[in-house]
Protein backbone atom coordinates (compact mmCIF):
# COMPACT_ATOMS: atom_id res chain seq x y z
CA UNK A 1 0.00 0.00 0.00
CA UNK A 2 1.34 3.43 -0.95
CA UNK A 3 1.84 6.12 1.66
CA UNK A 4 -1.49 7.74 2.51
CA UNK A 5 -1.62 11.49 2.00
CA UNK A 6 -4.06 14.35 2.40
CA UNK A 7 -4.05 17.99 1.42
CA UNK A 8 -6.17 20.79 2.83
CA UNK A 9 -6.32 24.32 1.47
CA UNK A 10 -8.05 27.07 3.45
CA UNK A 11 -8.30 30.81 3.00
CA UNK A 12 -7.43 32.63 6.23
CA UNK A 13 -10.09 35.17 7.22
CA UNK A 14 -10.51 37.79 9.93
CA UNK A 15 -12.21 35.13 12.07
CA UNK A 16 -8.94 33.16 12.14
CA UNK A 17 -6.74 36.03 13.31
CA UNK A 18 -5.81 38.38 16.13
CA UNK A 19 -6.12 42.17 15.91
CA UNK A 20 -2.66 42.41 14.30
CA UNK A 21 -3.87 40.38 11.30
CA UNK A 22 -1.86 37.26 12.15
CA UNK A 23 -3.58 33.87 12.22
CA UNK A 24 -3.86 32.31 15.70
CA UNK A 25 -1.53 29.39 16.31
CA UNK A 26 -4.50 27.37 17.54
CA UNK A 27 -6.19 27.70 14.14
CA UNK A 28 -3.07 26.31 12.45
CA UNK A 29 -2.88 23.53 15.06
CA UNK A 30 -6.50 22.54 14.41
CA UNK A 31 -5.91 22.41 10.66
CA UNK A 32 -2.77 20.28 11.18
CA UNK A 33 -4.87 17.89 13.27
CA UNK A 34 -7.53 17.69 10.55
CA UNK A 35 -5.00 17.04 7.77
CA UNK A 36 -3.21 14.39 9.86
CA UNK A 37 -6.52 12.73 10.69
CA UNK A 38 -7.47 12.53 7.02
CA UNK A 39 -4.13 10.98 6.01
CA UNK A 40 -4.37 8.47 8.88
CA UNK A 41 -7.95 7.58 7.98
CA UNK A 42 -6.96 7.02 4.36
CA UNK A 43 -4.19 4.64 5.46
CA UNK A 44 -6.16 2.73 8.10
CA UNK A 45 -9.56 2.98 6.38
CA UNK A 46 -10.84 3.65 9.87
CA UNK A 47 -11.61 6.73 11.94
CA UNK A 48 -8.39 7.93 13.56
CA UNK A 49 -7.87 10.06 16.64
CA UNK A 50 -4.96 12.16 17.85
CA UNK A 51 -2.85 10.47 20.53
CA UNK A 52 0.01 12.98 20.62
CA UNK A 53 1.59 15.95 18.93
CA UNK A 54 5.29 15.19 18.94
CA UNK A 55 6.33 18.52 17.53
CA UNK A 56 4.63 21.56 16.07
CA UNK A 57 7.08 24.21 14.94
CA UNK A 58 6.02 27.75 14.04
CA UNK A 59 8.58 29.14 11.60
CA UNK A 60 6.80 32.17 10.15
CA UNK A 61 3.47 33.92 10.76
CA UNK A 62 0.39 33.41 8.61
CA UNK A 63 -1.66 36.49 7.70
CA UNK A 64 -5.30 37.22 6.95
CA UNK A 65 -6.02 36.80 3.24
CA UNK A 66 -3.43 34.09 2.65
CA UNK A 67 -4.15 30.58 1.45
CA UNK A 68 -2.91 27.94 3.85
CA UNK A 69 -1.98 24.58 2.31
CA UNK A 70 -1.45 21.64 4.65
CA UNK A 71 0.13 18.51 3.19
CA UNK A 72 -0.01 15.45 5.44
CA UNK A 73 1.47 12.01 4.89
CA UNK A 74 1.75 8.89 6.99
CA UNK A 75 5.44 8.44 7.80
CA UNK A 76 5.22 5.13 9.69
CA UNK A 77 2.62 2.66 10.91
CA UNK A 78 2.86 0.40 13.93
CA UNK A 79 0.25 -1.89 15.51
CA UNK A 80 -2.59 0.61 16.00
CA UNK A 81 -0.84 3.95 15.63
CA UNK A 82 0.71 5.98 12.85
CA UNK A 83 2.99 8.99 12.70
CA UNK A 84 1.75 11.65 10.30
CA UNK A 85 3.96 14.52 9.16
CA UNK A 86 2.30 17.78 8.17
CA UNK A 87 3.93 20.57 6.16
CA UNK A 88 2.16 23.94 6.15
CA UNK A 89 2.69 26.62 3.50
CA UNK A 90 1.13 30.05 3.19
CA UNK A 91 0.53 31.64 -0.19
CA UNK A 92 -0.17 35.26 -0.94
CA UNK A 93 -2.80 34.80 -3.68
CA UNK A 94 -2.08 38.25 -5.15
CA UNK A 95 1.67 37.79 -5.61
CA UNK A 96 1.97 34.00 -5.71
CA UNK A 97 4.66 34.07 -3.00
CA UNK A 98 4.70 30.77 -1.06
CA UNK A 99 6.56 30.20 2.19
CA UNK A 100 6.92 27.27 4.59
CA UNK A 101 5.31 28.37 7.87
CA UNK A 102 4.93 25.25 10.00
CA UNK A 103 5.84 21.59 10.38
CA UNK A 104 4.22 19.08 12.69
CA UNK A 105 4.39 15.41 13.64
CA UNK A 106 1.25 13.84 15.09
CA UNK A 107 0.60 10.33 16.36
CA UNK A 108 -2.79 9.10 15.25
CA UNK A 109 -4.57 5.93 16.44
CA UNK A 110 -7.14 4.04 14.37
CA UNK A 111 -10.30 3.25 16.34
CA UNK A 112 -13.43 1.13 16.03
CA UNK A 113 -17.03 2.25 16.57
CA UNK A 114 -16.59 2.28 20.36
CA UNK A 115 -13.34 4.25 20.21
CA UNK A 116 -11.06 1.27 20.93
CA UNK A 117 -7.72 1.03 19.10
CA UNK A 118 -7.66 -1.34 16.13
CA UNK A 119 -4.77 -2.67 14.02
CA UNK A 120 -3.61 -0.69 11.00
CA UNK A 121 -2.03 -2.05 7.83
CA UNK A 122 1.75 -1.90 7.52
CA UNK A 123 3.26 0.99 5.62
CA UNK A 124 5.07 0.10 2.41
CA UNK A 125 7.38 2.97 1.40
CA UNK A 126 7.71 3.32 -2.37
CA UNK A 127 10.91 5.37 -2.70
CA UNK A 128 13.99 6.65 -0.87
CA UNK A 129 12.16 9.73 0.45
CA UNK A 130 9.41 7.62 2.02
CA UNK A 131 12.03 5.24 3.48
CA UNK A 132 13.89 8.20 5.02
CA UNK A 133 10.65 9.55 6.54
CA UNK A 134 9.87 6.12 7.97
CA UNK A 135 13.35 5.78 9.54
CA UNK A 136 13.08 9.25 11.09
CA UNK A 137 9.59 8.43 12.42
CA UNK A 138 10.96 5.25 14.04
CA UNK A 139 13.65 7.32 15.76
CA UNK A 140 11.11 9.87 17.05
CA UNK A 141 8.93 7.01 18.34
CA UNK A 142 11.88 5.45 20.16
CA UNK A 143 12.58 8.79 21.88
CA UNK A 144 8.89 9.23 22.76
CA UNK A 145 8.68 5.79 24.34
CA UNK A 146 11.93 6.30 26.29
CA UNK A 147 10.66 9.64 27.59
CA UNK A 148 7.33 8.10 28.59
CA UNK A 149 9.15 5.36 30.52
CA UNK A 150 11.31 7.95 32.34
CA UNK A 151 8.18 9.92 33.30
CA UNK A 152 6.48 6.76 34.61
CA UNK A 153 9.58 5.88 36.67
CA UNK A 154 9.60 9.39 38.23
CA UNK A 155 5.92 9.20 39.20
CA UNK A 156 6.28 5.90 41.09
C-alpha positions, 0 to 999 in steps of 0.5 A: 500500500502506498503512503497515505496522504491528504491535502487541505487548502483554506483561505485565512479570514478575519475570524482566524486572526488576532487584531494584528492580522496574524492567524492564531496558532490554535487555528493552524494547530486545528488544521494540522490535526484535521489534515493528519486525521485525514491521512491516517484515515486514508491509510487505516480505512478507519476513523483515527484520533490524535494520541500525541503531537510530537512537535509543532514548529512555528517558523513564520506567521500566517496572515489574513487573506493568505491561502494555507496549504497543509500537506499530510502524509503517513510516515510510519505505521505500527500496531494501532498507531501511525505517525503523520507529518504535516507541512504547512505553507502560506501563499499570498494569492495576489503575488503568488509568493509561497513560504513554509510556515509550520511543520508538525508530527502527530501520532494518530490511532485508528479506532473502532465504533466504540473508540477502541484502538484497532490494528492498522495495515503496515506501511510500504514505502515506495521510494527513498524519500518515504524510506527516510521519513519512515526511519526518522519516524521510528527514531522519534517514536523510540525517543517518545517511548523512552521519555514516557518510561522515564516519566512513569519511573519518576511518578512511582 
